[in-house]
Amino acid sequence: NEAFILRSDLKDFRKRLNGGDPANKTAFNRLQRWGLWFDNFEFSVEHISGKQNALADFVSRELNTPKNISVTQ
């Protein structure tokens, strides 16, 4: 595997992958699975502020599309 850099606005990305809140079983189990998956790769984590992370904002924001679109021919 080729090493890569993961840039995230989550400051404690690696810490989160190692667990989370065991009281929240669903989130805890999901984070554990993600952590195991990420263990297959060689990577480093760099923090990027949310303001500088335009791609994540683009992907995570809801588009303002019209609800009713009429089509005419």
C-alpha positions in Angstrom: 0.0 0.0 0.0 1.1 3.5 -0.8 1.2 6.0 2.1 -1.1 8.9 2.0 -2.1 12.0 4.0 -5.6 12.3 5.3 -6.7 15.9 5.9 -9.6 16.4 8.3 -11.2 19.1 10.3 -11.5 16.6 13.2 -8.5 17.4 15.4 -8.5 14.0 17.2 -9.2 11.8 14.2 -7.0 8.9 15.3 -8.3 9.1 18.9 -11.9 8.9 17.6 -11.0 5.8 15.6 -9.7 4.1 18.8 -13.1 4.3 20.4 -15.4 7.0 21.4 -18.2 6.9 24.0 -18.8 3.2 24.9 -22.2 4.3 26.2 -23.3 5.0 22.6 -23.0 1.4 21.3 -23.9 2.2 17.7 -21.4 5.0 17.3 -18.8 3.1 19.3 -19.1 -0.1 17.2 -19.0 2.0 13.9 -15.8 3.8 15.0 -14.2 0.5 16.0 -15.0 -0.9 12.5 -13.6 2.2 10.8 -10.5 2.0 13.0 -9.9 -1.7 12.0 -10.4 -0.7 8.3 -7.9 2.2 8.5 -5.4 -0.1 10.2 -4.9 -1.6 6.7 -3.3 1.6 5.4 -0.2 3.6 6.1 -1.2 7.2 6.5 -0.7 10.4 8.5 -3.4 12.8 9.6 -3.1 16.5 9.2 -5.6 18.9 10.7 -7.3 21.4 8.3 -9.6 24.0 9.6 -13.2 23.8 8.5 -13.0 27.1 6.7 -10.1 25.8 4.6 -11.9 22.5 3.9 -14.1 23.6 1.0 -14.4 20.1 -0.5 -15.9 18.7 2.7 -18.3 21.7 2.9 -19.3 21.1 -0.7 -20.0 17.3 -0.1 -21.8 17.7 3.3 -24.0 20.7 2.5 -27.5 20.4 1.2 -28.0 21.8 -2.2 -30.6 24.6 -2.5 -32.5 23.0 -5.4 -36.1 23.9 -6.2 -38.7 21.5 -4.8 -41.1 21.9 -7.8 -39.6 21.8 -11.3 -41.9 22.0 -14.3 -40.7 20.6 -17.6 -42.1 21.9 -20.9 -41.4 20.7 -24.4 
